[in-house]
Amino acid sequence: MTRVAAVDCGTNSIRLLVADADPATGELVDLDRRMTIVRLGQGVDRTGRLAPEALTRTFAACREYAAIIKEHGAERLRFVATSASRDAENRDEFVRGVLDTLGVEPEVITGDQEAEFSFTGATKELAGSDHLPTPYLVVDIGGGSTEFVVGDDRVRAARSVDVGCVRMTERHLVRDGVVSDPPTGERIAAMRADIEAALDLAERTVPLREARTLVGLAGSVTTVSAIAQELPAYDSAAIHHSRVSHAKVREITEWLLRSTHAERAAVPSMHPGRVDVIGAGALVLLSIMERIGAEEVVVSEHDILDGIAHYAASEAR
């Protein structure tokens, strides 16, 4: 077993996994797994730059993670940065800050690389499962982008498109710095049109409708599952590999888009950092299910973070 640390820095959150990994079998034994909402992508869609306050929050989380990684004695650390830092003009400032704090340079990966990591993390433990037919469509709904990957034991096709819960919220649901509460039907329709255009783009290279099992990743999807199960608190074990029907996703999405900030914040399984962006994330999921005719989504807590750890372990051999 090799002790590895993996950091996934996305548009909305930064996450850490420290695990003992067996590169031969693909087994991961978690030692520490945590997430911090830092909203790195705050305003990037509008300004093209990472905001100073967003960088401050992110570097604070990096300092916390550095202490945890040192405590566990990880042999290898891999830090992957996704959508927001790809788009930003001042991403060099971000790279320098991470290097100074964690001692490694963040890999600002492409959308295709992001898709491959997500697919590996989500499906490695599903291999050989008789009750989940292939090919899989793995959908990772992030803050700034959504990755679509079709494959079985390997990736067949992948595409990243610029729709995510933060990007859609900021583009369509924020006016004068305030999130609509709740949004008008006109704003929801404009957001849906953006999502549909992105699905058209994804379908040019990824055969979305060939999938026989839809696997959904990341906070928007896991939160929808938690709401569907009426969990008294966020429970990763209950959420991992749960299944949510199309009808239930529609019901939850419609409620999220007509609810107020206070009503969403009162949901016991809702992370405070997702209260304002969960409606957009749920709408992305619903739109995908309707596009491909999926009757249900299989929800995975294992995603790009686990994929990063798998690759870090294989490189450490």
Helices and strands as residue ranges (DSSP letters): E 2-9, E 13-21, E 28-37, H 44-47, H 52-72, E 76-81, H 83-87, H 91-102, E 107-108, H 111-123, G 124-126, E 136-141, E 146-151, E 155-161, H 165-168, I 169-173, E 174-175, E 178-179, H 185-203, G 208-210, E 213-217, H 219-228, H 236-239, E 243-245, H 246-258, H 261-265, G 272-274, H 278-292, E 296-299, H 304-315
